[in-house]
Amino acid sequence: MSNLLEYEIRPMKIEELERALELIYNVFMEFEAPDFWEEGVKTFVEFLDFNSIKNKIEDDNLNFFGCYDKEKLVGVIATRQVSHIVLLFVDKNYHRKGIGRKLFETVLSAVEDNFNINEITINSSPYAVEFYHKLGFQDTDSEQLVDGIRFTPMKFEIA
């Protein structure tokens, strides 16, 4: 496995979107879907529709960053309105290597340049709550259930 310094994080191009959605789908099905009811899995998979996501990127409603190990996409983060994390997924073979943290720090760097934004928010899956707590996120409410998707609303305050 490569050293974290060898990984490259960069904005993703539309041409890379299919690979990103495949990675997200595979990681979701293995690690997240077991915590969801059938309705939640269906809702999430529908959200990953290529054309829908492509349109949101083209309309500047979603921003995607990818983490690459040479040419291999190993992690993805997507934000809405710059400061709300919508997706953060890392290839299972690259878990616990600091990639999720580096993807978050990439978003944090982008947000820190905007003085109107004082927090980053996320609706964390049950699987990822502990990870976000380690990054410094705090719960803003108890776990919710919407359209079959379980999540805990959280925020990271920017000092």
Secondary structure in CASP SS format (residue, H / E / C, confidence):
PFRMAT SS
TARGET T0000
AUTHOR 0000-0000-0000
METHOD secondary structure of the structure
MODEL  1
M C 1.00
S C 1.00
N C 1.00
L H 1.00
L H 1.00
E H 1.00
Y C 1.00
E E 1.00
I E 1.00
R E 1.00
P E 1.00
M C 1.00
K C 1.00
I H 1.00
E H 1.00
E H 1.00
L H 1.00
E H 1.00
R H 1.00
A H 1.00
L H 1.00
E H 1.00
L H 1.00
I H 1.00
Y H 1.00
N H 1.00
V H 1.00
F H 1.00
M H 1.00
E H 1.00
F H 1.00
E H 1.00
A H 1.00
P H 1.00
D H 1.00
F C 1.00
W C 1.00
E H 1.00
E H 1.00
G H 1.00
V H 1.00
K H 1.00
T H 1.00
F H 1.00
V H 1.00
E H 1.00
F H 1.00
L C 1.00
D C 1.00
F H 1.00
N H 1.00
S H 1.00
I H 1.00
K H 1.00
N H 1.00
K H 1.00
I H 1.00
E H 1.00
D C 1.00
D C 1.00
N C 1.00
L E 1.00
N E 1.00
F E 1.00
F E 1.00
G E 1.00
C E 1.00
Y E 1.00
D E 1.00
K C 1.00
E C 1.00
K E 1.00
L E 1.00
V E 1.00
G E 1.00
V E 1.00
I E 1.00
A E 1.00
T E 1.00
R E 1.00
Q C 1.00
V C 1.00
S C 1.00
H E 1.00
I E 1.00
V E 1.00
L E 1.00
L E 1.00
F E 1.00
V E 1.00
D C 1.00
K H 1.00
N H 1.00
Y H 1.00
H C 1.00
R C 1.00
K C 1.00
G C 1.00
I H 1.00
G H 1.00
R H 1.00
K H 1.00
L H 1.00
F H 1.00
E H 1.00
T H 1.00
V H 1.00
L H 1.00
S H 1.00
A H 1.00
V H 1.00
E H 1.00
D C 1.00
N C 1.00
F C 1.00
N C 1.00
I C 1.00
N C 1.00
E E 1.00
I E 1.00
T E 1.00
I E 1.00
N E 1.00
S E 1.00
S C 1.00
P H 1.00
Y H 1.00
A H 1.00
V H 1.00
E H 1.00
F H 1.00
Y H 1.00
H H 1.00
K H 1.00
L H 1.00
G C 1.00
F C 1.00
Q E 1.00
D E 1.00
T C 1.00
D C 1.00
S C 1.00
E C 1.00
Q E 1.00
L E 1.00
V E 1.00
D C 1.00
G C 1.00
I E 1.00
R E 1.00
F E 1.00
T E 1.00
P E 1.00
M E 1.00
K E 1.00
F E 1.00
E E 1.00
I C 1.00
A C 1.00
END
